Amino acid sequence: MNAVHGRALAIASLAVAAALLAAAAHTHALASGPPIVAMITAEKCIKEPSGTMTAVALSDCSDKVSMVGGTLDSPGTTDLPGSFAQGTHKLVWAGTATDGKRLTKTQTLIVRDLVSPTLTITSSAPNTPEAISATAPDTPLPTSVSDLVTYRDNVTPTSALAPIRNPAGDLAVGSHTLVWTVTDEAGLSSSATQKVVVSDTTAPDITCPPAVRIDRDSSIAKSVVSPHLGSAVAVDAVDTGIKAPASNFAQINDGASTIPKGTSPVQWTAKDKYDNSAACEQDIYVVPTRTEFVVPSDGIASNEFGSALASGGASIFIGNPEDGSRAENSGSVAAYSTKTGTMIRTLHPEASKHLYFGTALAVFGPTRNLLAVGAPGYDGNGALPGQHNTGAVFVYNVHSGALERTIHNPNTGVVSGEGVPVQAPNRGDRFGASLASMGDKLVIGANAYDKLEVEERDTTPATKQVGTTSNVGRVYVFDSLGTKMYEIENPAPVANSRFGTQIAAHASAGSEIIYASSLIGKPSPDTKSRGVVYAFDGSAATTSTSAKLTASVFSDTPTTRTLFGATQLRAGPDGSVYIGEPRIFSASGPTGQIHRYSSTGTDLGAITAPDCCTVEFGKKFALDGRLLYAGDTFAQETGSTSATPRPAGTLTAFHPTSRALLDSFVNTHTSTGASTRHYGLAVELMPDDRVAVTEYFLATSGKTSRVHILDLRTLAPTFTPVESGASSSVAPPPQATTTTTAPTVMRLIEPALSSTQHVSPDKIRLTYDVVLDPFEVDVDDYVMTDVGLEVVSTSVNGRVITLTYAGVPSSGTPNTAPSVELIGTIGYY
């Protein structure tokens, strides 16, 4: 309805109203004569509104009104009050018949929307479908395309109009005709079509595996390198089933069967089903003399040489706690020059049996000038008959090798405040079994400490006795002069929990953080294997006030079989703690993790085992602010099969905070006659970023160990971790697809005890169903069920473990057949 018609209709209505008023006020006298038939006709009038109607012209509907036998009142020019909105209204028309009578007629006025809305689709290019870049298997319509559709209505507000698209929803790759329809509030609609083409033009995201470094002076067979390549990972937003990337590994070095010394890039290519491709490069470094030297070059016939490592001054200190050259399991520490690899000296305090001197090492002091050596089997310092594994820590000058002092076990064996003596004071504490540097202080673990409590005897009159909870554990903090600063008790003193099995510490600007692991942290059906790591704040601790417990961290692995915190703890430069958890068993095989937590227990993420290294990952590792190096002694040797898996070992490097796998180091040094090699038994970082790694192998001469000093200072010194999604636009040359050989999964189980034999009054022989690894067995793995007896040594020969024990039976009567309990793990085979 236009404005002129609307105004005329309103005027007509006003005129009709005025005429009716006039007729009511005045009556004309009609002339005499024959009767005249007079009438007014008024048809229904339908008009389209324009918003809210406030004026209607009479002429809009007057063509539908007529009068016979008289004269209609003339239209007026005054607007009626009110308005005519959409709906039905009544208009009264009036006229004067020839006889002077006033006549009226009511006309229906219907105001309604009669015109459909307008819908217009513009095009960004004439006669060309709109191009859409796919972002998913089904891509949402971009607003840049939907904004090309415009619409309006002369009655319904645009905000109340909602165009509908058919087909609706996201669009697959291909051509589509979209039908847009808009409907106004009166139910009137308009439609138009829009053509679009969805195309995938984006390359996949590809991430290459980390570089592989081979210690080699000459070319190396590709068959040796292939198992260590790993695999590139491709992700495509559109082609979610993209095929695994292919490499040109077979074609490098002109297709030869070897890789030359130097750097050889391997190109990995990913291509989606729409022929978009991306490539990345993985470097293979065949680097000579990355192993600077091996000490000793041929190894030492020993079960434990290199099980503990520490670096200080210009020396690398290597613990050999089972060295029997002076007395059975007396132990020693060898100091080698980090510049030349030559031996400087051998440290050993005395030729006593079962000292296990060298079990733990730590360099500490104001200028890192002191070397602490743990001897948890030490029985001196006035020990009474029957006392064993009391323990002591010997402190040496790093530079001269001179013995500075001996820190004896401070446990007096007397219950505080009661004065009730124990039969064998400080029996079996294994003081010095673990050590950690905390600036100029030394943290010492005594994981077999027995908690003593006074109990009331049910006698008349009542008497007191001392009750013992065995192998609870305790941690001590000493200054560099050997003075005890404070003690830390086990927060959950459960029998055989061995609090302090592993310890780590961090000191900075008045802050002292101590971490200690316990083998039992949660009650479970298998309480031997559910570990916990505690965090303590020692900044306000004194001789009478212990460190404050700030966090308790448990394994979140959904199994009761875990070595969480039992094999390695390391403090990070920021005071956080890295916790090893090897040997997590599942249906797919063993794996491991290295967890990181803050001192308040915040989970900062975990490093998961890479494909190369799953069985022992997390058992031993070392880190600084630049890198974290992890060893896996069971990473398999090339040529292994599921029937004859031969461990070799691999060292992997990670970014310590982003947890990205950055590099790996494959040991190719051969050992004459070696049938099995375990590389990565212990790992220690040296101040100049070199790395010491222990290797244990079975040679023709027997069980042998040696330590490799690796120069890894050029191992990606300025890492920028490559996040998933990084890709390369380099167009790859034509290449054949090669598939790398995945390492054989080793299906390992715990050994089963076949028989127990008491071969003498101080020895028990345990026979298992498999040949055992001597490196997996030590005195911490077993306890005597008689609390008066202690295991003082272990010997492994094939399937047989011989335990030597000592002490006085708690009953006072000699026990010819005491029983023993396995509380640790002796490996998986």
Steps between C-alpha positions, in 0.01 A plus 500: 500500500652835403493809719255696278241222508542454870449874566193509271341210683548674830348821361203303368441352839508844655257628239258212564510567871438870443207426269338274755526772763344751264216262418425454864480878556295601199198347323407615150137521398443279195295626209169328433479274196552142400737301725869486400701182566829607654788269618873496574718200402844443655719207405771357728826695478835322544815706537870421574641679799821684525589445857235651733236693300425843644315653201272355232370694196131461409593461140682174585170325548249744338507320167335208678217728638212644297152655562181475295221753548704750688837653552787365704657738739816651358833370643635709781855614554541449875679190635311273733654455843659160568656264250428204278741220584493164332161339549131565418335841541144642434452821292156672494403676175211760492300675235182701443216349300303714255219507750741644753540192713839423642630154414807315635690188398775313684801389297754239623864614482755220521859607552742215424842419341455422134858515367773230542838599645791558266805267505813583304823300458801684373811331364863571570570413135234503228380158382749326731416277799626620833826329599524354853819355655427180689595503868353164602344193339179708500571874498273767651380763250725805546331827596671660200274285280181518706538880518446516122133418567293815580125537565235749614123542538284813506310380807697235690817647657822358355607386847193274506585336170705175508604358164513121475758312295444167326701288538569608856806408704868473411615427147718219372772555241332552157242721319175601667187699398359677802135609498438796732142579611375790713143519637335806657256506789204485259629170364611647169837368380765546233783268389827520309790263423872528569771274358809414707802274457680356808864408433782364715812699414681477834801273546500253789689575819804275530740452789825313448648268761805640683849476359688175549864513605723201437837475669707381208832579331390368160192420294235281655250256351151634450364184661667608827351849486151416376356377833600829663341734245156511653215631287374838387149597606254665260176672593251639249192697596302381198642157424481356849603157372818625338756231430818481707785711359753325280877557506775489242723312744567225245606755238745707705868459418396418140315190611805335656456261791707722732485850645825697479671677785358849548146630469241328280155660484201271466199662338156400617197582284131498580231528232126524553235357267463838328869495398616762747843409638742611767854394581745521787856381557652277764876507534711189552836588648774242469739681729847367585639509854181621663602256767812680622619204700378191681627421849637247524501422130451126547279537805527363850372158597244622752130495561475863611788705355341825380170454685570838665663796324600851608703776341713755680809703419679331211391151602220258438438280806374148437354291779565126518320392818552128445876521440643198675868556429567581868212323670167357394272784382726753668459745213708780350477825303719559197596856399577555131621815329226662290770640271699187419293208626790370708448374853607746771437298815281243672320586824421243768495558877570152632514137396182389677241261365165623375566874528346562157716811488404696188129418505416872477709804401444877526722803442412790734653778708541878470707459181391144413831388643377201699411150389262300721514121468230285655592171667164365625653170612751662736488344848758711685468790744482279807243257367417213728501133391195433286487851356515509121437751223522792741641716223732798469593774252863578420584852382805557275669799346400502133840622383746316722302191594578553869246369751361810671258337745268210565132564571374219720142392537353734766229254600569404861239227512338654810137611502495875558405597854457144624857384546405147407798350315457283194676165493708595191525881459474636140471148364453478124422867422711500178598859571656638180301283257395821321662845479412840355680832486314808627749780443746487788286243681472125456176300515541137610246222481477207742227299330510202739466702821269327750243717675517441875206547735446423868219251556329400823535131586190326627659387823444550871634744584500658151839526336638672191666359190623645171290425191658518156352575159762367260650679200297819538788725392625845599678792329768725654648836402866581589714806438835485320683451832305185579267654759144372500255782425165319521316173437198422281271218605289281274152663479342154461718261706385169356720194542739448205403832342872601490455876506810663350566230241555787254558863595554830318547855622512860383635812673471864393470838675408368842278224364564132572286236329548130570330219312493142630330191362333220687419158358159488665276802477150357467343192651443249223493124449860524381658741747849431369450704188287809562750781542477858617732802491486757779610865478632686803587864568810506717564877498373541858610161636726480805652228714171490692260585215472279195438603141140580404317254276369694198377228262442128458507378140371156402512311175186541289574183303192274513692200631645390831827396336713812467846618609388860537788690663688183590788528251572871438409848623659816360442860602463748215670842489169661600451277805250265337555126521529240224379155604583183313233234456637207299344166432136595464345180372194477278356268237709670231826448688718693745555873488613781729465869580692786657261721696559863596337662804539829684600504865134557588382197304382664177519256210723661234469218246682178421751386240378176346722226366586532130453201273866402519518484875210365702605224738725692740415859405499720810730277704806724467531854365679829557419860413605862509327814377567403139429132455372188671683178406322169560651156471321177416721199544248275326473692172554209263800428289462488122421147389305410812190291455207425722660161564849631574475864613846644573505821702753762389391837640431851372541847649220743413499879547191706588421863562451498879191724510324459164578125519568484124723216383794677341768245423627152566845346529551143388800316637677295234817426696542127491614284786702193410292193560215697656169319468285766666570868564319738733590859412357773724518323835591833662512853358680805639544848352838665534550876553615551138185331360676174431314189607620189682307181420554156653492187286468149638546197277544127510838420346693178460685587821176545692299797624679823406435873541652820361415869476481704179581871505300662219560841349143609430561874532399548136182304548262770371639761743221752436189290484175633365267206557302417186135492594253280315375687197832643381537430131724570208399631161799338331382303196639148540663322207345177373580224744415148591315423819703331771378363826726505807528186707323537833686366804383162619283535811652311789233314693652489847374344822633474852707193586325235704662346805549127447660397829656624826792321666682577825856404407670617822415684825552836326401431137177445309496385139207613284451334162286668233358386169721726281862612482525818706676828429746575786446873453136459599569337839627667816455481877215752495282251313467256790422513872518226761166441669686474833567866590818397678660388173624709206590413141862616459587382148361344186668283238349410162600200292267413216158422647627496860519784754697432815412728793741542790341618823628589846371608838346360815156335477238707681402193701858457620492141372695411184266458205621236259241583234408868505273622223565785260264734314547672166399865539666646191525390139772282351429576138267386225597235249 
